[in-house]
Structures are given as C-alpha cells and as structure tokens.
Amino acid sequence: MTSTPARTVTGPATPTRSRADLVVLAVEAVLLAAATAVGALLNARGVGLHADAAPLFATWRPHLGWGTPAAVLIAAVVVGWGLPWARTAPWGRLLAAGWLTAVAWTLSLALVDGWSAGLAERLTPQAEYLHEVPRITDVPAMLAGFTGRILDFQPESWSTHTAGHPPGALLVFVWLDRIGLGGGAAAGLACVLVGATVTVSIPMALRALGAGDAARTVVPFLVLLPGAVWVGASADGLFAGVVAAGLALLVVGGRLLATVGGLVLGFALHLSYGFVLVGLLALAVLTLRARHRWTTLVAAGTGVAGVVLAFTAAGFWWWDGYGLVVERYYQGWAADRPYAYWVWANLAALLLSAGPAVGPALRRTALEAASRVRAAAWPRPPRPTGATVADAVRSAGPTVVLPLTAALVVVAADLSGLSKAEVERIWLPFAVWLLVAVAHLPAHTHRWWLAGQALTALAVNHLLWTVS
C-alpha cells in the first residue's frame, strides 16, 4: 500500500521551545530522583514496596558482562549513522535492518547479565509461566478449569504470573513446548524475536496512515528502546509485539487483514487483562483510516468476537477471570504496596522504559493537539458543513493521536490501582506507542535524544539487576 506524503511535524526549533524541552527533561530527572529517594527511604523503614531498587523491580548491582561491548557498539552505530540512513533507505530494507538491529540490541543487553541469568533462565523461576508448562497434559481441561485455580492458598493454585493473566499467556509457552521449543532459552528468544517486531509494525501503521516521514523517524528510536532491557526476556516483550502487530493489521490492508488484526487483538485480550485498554488504541487507529472505517471496524470486531467465543466455548470466560484476578492481586504483594507511592513512582519507572525523549516529545505533541483544537473551534475559513469529531481527529494525524491515546491508556492503568510496581515491563505494549511522539522533536536534536535513550538503557542494565 502506498502512502501519501507526510506533513512535516518537527516544526521550527525556536529557542523558547528548545528551553521548554530542557525544562521537561529536568522535571523528568526530578521525578526519577524523588521516586528513587522516597523508595529508598520507604524500604529502609520496612514499608512493603517489594522492590529493592524502587521505582524499578530490581536490585542495585553494578556489573559488566559479555554483552557490554556489543551493546555499546550497536548504540554508537545507530546513533551515529542510523538516523540519516533511515531517512533515505529503501523501505523494506529499513524495516528488515530495524528488526535485526533491535534483536541484536536486546540480546546484547540481556547478555550483560550472562546467558543464563540474562536470557535462558529469566522465564524459569517458580513464579513464571514455564513452571506450569510440564504440568499441562490436557489443554482443553486446562482452559475449562483455569479460573478455578486463580486464587491463591489452595491446592493446585497457579503460579503468580500464570494466575495474573488469562490463559493465552500460558498457551503461548505450551505451544512452543509442543513444537519442540521448550525450555527457558527458546522461550526467552521467542520473547526477543517477537518483541522486536514493534520496529516493523508501528512504522508500517504510520506509513499506512499517511505519516511516511514520521515512520522513518521513529524506527531508530524503536530500535534503541530502553525497554529492551525487559523485552529480553519477559513475556511482556512478546505481548508488545503481538499488540503492535494487531493494531498495524487494522490499517495496512483491507477487510481480510483487518479481520486477522481483530483475531490477533482478540488473542491479546487473553494475554493480559490490562489489554482491554488496547481498545482505545484500536479505535484511534480505525478513526485515522482514510477509507472504509466502518467495514474495517466490523471486520476487526468479528475477529475479536471470534477469539472471545472460542475461549468461552473452551470454558474460560474473560470477565470471571478478571474478577478473580483482582482478588488474587490483593492476596499478594499488592496488599502491601502503597498506592500513594506507586501512583506517581510508576511514571518514573515508565520513563526508564520509554526513555527521556518521551516527555519533551509528548509536550510538543500536546501543543500540536491544542493548536488543532483551537483551529477547529475558530476555523478560518469556516469549517465545512458536516465536519465531525472524527474529522478533527484525522486532521490531527497519527503522530498526535496515537501517542496521546497511549498516554491516556497509561493514565487509566495507573489510576486503576492494579499496576503498582513492575510497570517498566507491564506497560511495554503502551510505551512503544508513546515513542511515535518523537516525530515532533526538531530533526537536528534527534541524535541527542537518541543518545539519551541508549544511555538510559545502558545505565539501567549495568547498574541494576533487573527482574522479569
């Protein structure tokens, strides 16, 4: 599918705007420092944060590893040559190179902790999905009895991560095992390979929505995503790839691909209960489509409904699972973790996953959205008869609508009280869409912001021992 030329979104880099970006960067630094200091104080007082390096679920352990030289080299190459090359490279070659480089970046960060601790054994602890895989001998029986094993402190209760998600998450690793890819190494590599596909799905979606220049701008930022620290290896990295693919399929083709996208998003709904919020991103993507929005909505909705009906017929009803998960959530650490700390410290953790460029980029995106609202309110010339809210949304463009919708999703997840800690990995499927906002940063500053993204990942991975 060809795309229309994208409007330039970076705008003039006035001194005032540049200073405002630095002010936002300073606010980010203060937020992170406050979250770290208050977290250390609360831990010292014995408050149940259950996160030794709050706001991250990690422990302080400065270290180097075999992946260090590779990670530094990849960062240097992408920062030094990636941006100009992304602007002119053939489209297919750009996507292939972006995915391969993202895989290399993620694996190199994982190998800083070593092959076993960084990748092969990340998904094997008792709390993880792989703990359950050998015990699944009958998939239909597992699905039919899944909700009966969600609550804790009873015989045959699911392990923490399995209980905290719908059965689709466990099914992924069961299927891998069934095709001969069992064990922690194969599962970790699957998370990396699928998670890195966000470097393909998101640019394809942007290009299909007419933002071709922005799609090229975003690729290097997705490649050097600081959240790659958790993509390699956690199931949430795989989830991010699945969600991004489902959303992209809604716009890159016709009704058939939209139906496939609905199937993918329906399955994503059975990977994590929190992905009900992905519905907001799906509506935003569909609204931005230039043509056949309603038929695409019906096609996608049919796909989602098909997956929900299939799981329901197998004995798992999503809503029952959600109610029990909320109860299980407060049987564990969530009962101790103070909402008053995590409701704002979560945002500091998100900054370390999405990167420091996100704050200034979202500020510029919000300003662009505000200017669009003012233009819609006082149109010159008068707004055409029959113009709708959807028309106003489409005029704002994907580089405004998508990251702001992702920000709204993050706020909703944060205020729910069901995301206290560990959001650096849990919110990965939303964080990658926040990075679309970097298209609004001045082009001449992209290299500096990209360097900041890479340094954030390197600092986190070498100063802390992260936990998936």
Secondary structure, DSSP 4 states (H G I P E B T S, - for coil): ---PPPPP-S----HHHHHHHHHHHHHHHHHHHHHHHHHHHHHHTT-----TBTTBSEEE-----TTHHHHHHHHHHIIIIIHHHHHHS-HHHHHHHHHHHHHHHHHHHHHTT-HIIIIITTT-STTSGGGTGGG---HHHHHHTSGGG-SSSSTTPPPHHHHTS-HHHHHHHHHHHHTT--SHHHHHHHHHHHHTTHHHHHHHHHHHTT-HHHHHHHHHHHHT-TTHHHHTT-HHHHHHHHHHHHHHHTTSSSHHHHHHHHHHHHHHTTT-GGGGGHHHHHHHHHHH-SS-HHHHHHHHHHHHHHHHHHHHHTT--HHHHHHHHHHHHTTTGGGTS-HHHHHHHHHHHHHHHH-TTHHHHHHHHHHHHHHHHHHHHS-SSPPPTT--HHHHHHHH-HHHHHHHHHHHHHHHHHHTTS--S-HHHHTHHHHHHHGGGGGGS-GGGHHHHHHHHHHHHHHHHHHEEE--
